[in-house]
Amino acid sequence: MYTGRAYRLLESHGIRVGERVVVRTSTGEHRGILMPRYELADDRHLVIKLKSGYNVGVGIERIVSIARDEEGEGVEEERIGKGRGIDEQSLRVGVGGGVHHGKDRVRLAMISTGGTIASRIDYRTGGVKAALTADELYSIVPELSSIAYMDAEVLMQEYSENLTPMHWSMMAERVGEKVLQGYDGVIVAHGTDTMHYTSSALSFALQNLPVPVVLVGAQRSSDRPSSDAATNLIGAALFAANADAAGVFVAMHNDRSDGRIAVHVGTRVRKNHTSSRDAFRSIDMEPAALVDLNTREIKMDSNLGIMGRDTSRRPLIRSRFDGRVALIKFHPGFDPGIIGYLIGKGYRGLVLEGTGLGHVSKGCFNAIRDAVDSMLVCMTSQCIWGRLRMTVYETGRDLLRIGVIPLDTLPETALTKTMWVLANSTSLDEARSMLLSEMAMEFK
Amino acid sequence: MYTGRAYRLLESHGIRVGERVVVRTSTGEHRGILMPRYELADDRHLVIKLKSGYNVGVGIERIVSIARDEEGEGVEEERIGKGRGIDEQSLRVGVGGGVHHGKDRVRLAMISTGGTIASRIDYRTGGVKAALTADELYSIVPELSSIAYMDAEVLMQEYSENLTPMHWSMMAERVGEKVLQGYDGVIVAHGTDTMHYTSSALSFALQNLPVPVVLVGAQRSSDRPSSDAATNLIGAALFAANADAAGVFVAMHNDRSDGRIAVHVGTRVRKNHTSSRDAFRSIDMEPAALVDLNTREIKMDSNLGIMGRDTSRRPLIRSRFDGRVALIKFHPGFDPGIIGYLIGKGYRGLVLEGTGLGHVSKGCFNAIRDAVDSMLVCMTSQCIWGRLRMTVYETGRDLLRIGVIPLDTLPETALTKTMWVLANSTSLDEARSMLLSEMAMEFK
């Protein structure tokens, strides 16, 4: 996994990843396990896991000698000389956790919520377990310290399929606090399964943001050689620290190489692949930005009208969601009795994922007529791409007449918005008019 | 809408689409309304709508004179001389309906089921209505007659959002009859909204086919200038008549130009855009074939293992579906009570559209435990692209232990297959093992 100069150094000494090594530099000595590197362009550092559990990055040009550490199990703590080299120092900043204030350095908050990006392989079961703390995660991506001071904390440890609207509220509140504390950006490490639901939920809960809030995940766990955890995190941090942008975003690989991270608008992104690195895609729009990991350049799409960064802007934080909303995908043979079930359970919202331009069968009309009396019934399309257009065909016009609300957004975004407007309005009429007002670039 | 030579001819005579014209050829005379052409490469024909309602195509090189018909409203029936030109004749074959047997010509059956491809604008309401019969449809696409003898009939007239498993059974039976009658291919004109559900349903109901069955639709109605009805039909007919392929396919535009029609495997295709011509996409595979409308060349993808045409092959026709199967999309805040509702209603199958590699929240586990006693519970992924992999994370392994069946197919295909296996098996165990056997190229 080491490349270029680092690879040649290790090769020439016959040292392999996972072996105990002792590395001497001009300023001190490190003993520990040689860790794998992630697929980054950087071939100028070795990473050594110390007995303390922390990882240290050692600049290759500073290495005086490297050898297998024959002392075996009894690995000693590292010994660092007095005159630390800049290179080693910079790689260790932030490892101890906590905010590292600096007058002229950017400060980012990182909130870990679980998922693959914060997980590692459980060698006992062979599967993947949520296990890494945010600090550990940070310690294995030493490059982050060259981007900003980082304050990392664990808010929760959940696979994202287990997250509920209650968890969105917790995240919105914690992120809101960080924003009010004056951080220059907030990174939320998140499982990828429902990251796009959360990003759209936070987009409504956290409006008028002064700085970027960037959700980031990984498709492969951070101790797998092909992990995208490190590169996604670096891309997210570069954007959060430097982009002239504010709002809620998702940062993930733009393609299957490691060169570029795409930053998507939080309400317009979807996980479109079960496993590939570039699973997340902006739908019916371009990504807000591309971050080049080699040059560290951020290319914003200036046509999209992304709000700029403005630390004097006061955020609107409204973190409540009404969970009594269902997202229902229509299909041939769909049983309208499910709508009746939701009415009976006191649901207040129903987002239909209809076919084509926004259709369901005539057989559903009566159930929908019953539903509109007591809840918001919204239409979206299971096609995923393309505009909702309910005036073209008889079916759509009939549904509009019945009182179905056309929501020209992703179905997942329609769900989170409906949950949010219901919790932040005093009547169905008010909620309906909020639904039809654009709040977070959610309309196609 | 006329191009090239046809355009220049009309331009030089100052004649516009919609005007009454009289056209004389070396063999006769036509009076009627100059119809718009569809966006085809063919610039060698004018289309005239006769008083009879039929359209006739007139080869430009045969035209002796053309003029605006100043007789106004009283358009006369066409008068054709004795020695009809080949060109005119070929364009009129089939207009009268019924099978036109010819010893050495390919015969296709066309079954119309409704939808945009068989619809036109209702100028009263401004919307689109299902109205055209298959014969009318055929008469406005005279190019079809140069491809094959066509036997066209109307089986039903439904927007596809109104179709149910019962309609799939009707279609399977009618298509099956046509196959047994020895047609060289069958075209099913269908609404696009649920065409991919129907194509997968027919893929299970009609196995071991000797010839191709091609579903075809249109994203814009056939009397709109930008209609894709004619080009899709021509592509479908070229494939059904000439391709060395058997099975169930969907033929629609490959891209936003008019040059190529993509032919997709019936179980691996999805409507991915609400309105664009290239809405239908093969998922995680290439299209089975591309049909070039200009050269009429069919380029099969030989890597896919598509079954070849073999008129001695005996089809397996099993047209029944069990409608007691639901497709449920999981989402944050999903109410497992819906699963309880389905159990109570006597459902026999549940296809979950889970997140990522095939996950739902822990909160659903108990409801799924209850469900597996009385029904098949299958998992698919709402990501759409990528393999289902339920062994990677704890959540997936837990669900497998509970008895969830991993179905590495599109969710829509999982639904139709589950409905089909339940109607064609005698026990849940048998149905389960049928689910896990590939039948129609449905596995990714």
Interface residues (C-beta under 8 A of the other chain):
Chain A: T125 G127 V128 K129 Y159 S160 E161 N162 L163 T164 P165 H167 W168 T192 D193 T194 Y197 T198 K271 N272 H273 T274 S275 S276 A279 F321 G323 V325 A326 L327 I328 K329 F330 H331 P332 G333 F334 D335 G337 I338 Y341 K345 E353 G354 T355 G356 L357 G358 H359 V360 S361 K362 G363 S381 C383 I384 W385 G386 R387 L388 R389 T391 V392 Y393 E394 T395 R397 E412 L415 M419
Chain B: G127 V128 K129 Y159 S160 E161 N162 L163 T164 P165 H167 W168 T192 D193 T194 Y197 T198 K271 N272 H273 T274 S275 S276 A279 F321 G323 V325 A326 L327 I328 K329 F330 H331 P332 G333 F334 D335 G337 I338 Y341 L342 K345 E353 G354 T355 G356 L357 G358 H359 V360 S361 K362 G363 S381 C383 I384 W385 G386 R387 L388 R389 T391 V392 Y393 E394 T395 R397 E412 L415 M419
